[in-house]
Amino acid sequence: MQEESKWLIALASGDFKAFNVLYEKYHRALYHFSLRLSKNTHEAEELVQSVFVTVWETRQTINPTKSFSTYLFNIARNRFYDMMRRRVVESCYVEYILHQDQPEIDDDLEKQIEDREINEIIQKLLQQVPERRQEIFRMRHEENLSYKQIAKKLQISENTVDTQIRNVLNFLRKELPKYLKLLLLFVYLFIIHSIPELK
């Protein structure tokens, strides 16, 4: 413990050798801990990288008298929960948009326009995605296949399926905001020209 405290104090001063020593000591245990959380090797590796980036960024605030392993595992756990929350929001949003062709009663004109237009934007954006990645994404969100089913059908690993789907979601999250301002303008103009009193 005393030896570790010395390395943590050295780390706080920006000693990269101390960082490497701590990384070598803990990264395997942290990887196995992350793997138990995520059940996914790719995500476990990402969590380990994210945790040690945080360690370096917050090195001056780490208490050298407290358990460093507990500190690492707490960061990994919080990162995992954040990742799961983001994934739920992203997946629910995309699935909601992609299934708007199902008949629903909705009297809100503005919402109908937005949903239809956003769906069209997403479909156009998907055309910019590599064909294989697009195929995997559509199998998941249009055919409702599980990662396991997609992997078996395409003879690829579940990790590959997961990576490709997350790449598409990241792309959509990045590109959609560029179109939303134009969409809001379109909705505004459409409503103005659809209501006689506002013409």
Secondary structure, DSSP 8 states (H G I E B T S, - for coil): -HHHHHHHHHHHTT-HHHHHHHHHHHHHHHHHHHHHHHS-HHHHHHHHHHHHHHHHHTGGG--TTS-HHHHHHHHHHHHHHHHHHHHHHHHHHHHHHHTTTS------HHHHHHHHHHHHHHHHHHTTS-HHHHHHHHHHHTS---HHHHHHHHT--HHHHHHHHHHHHHHHHHHHHHHHHHHHHHHHHHHHHH-GGG-
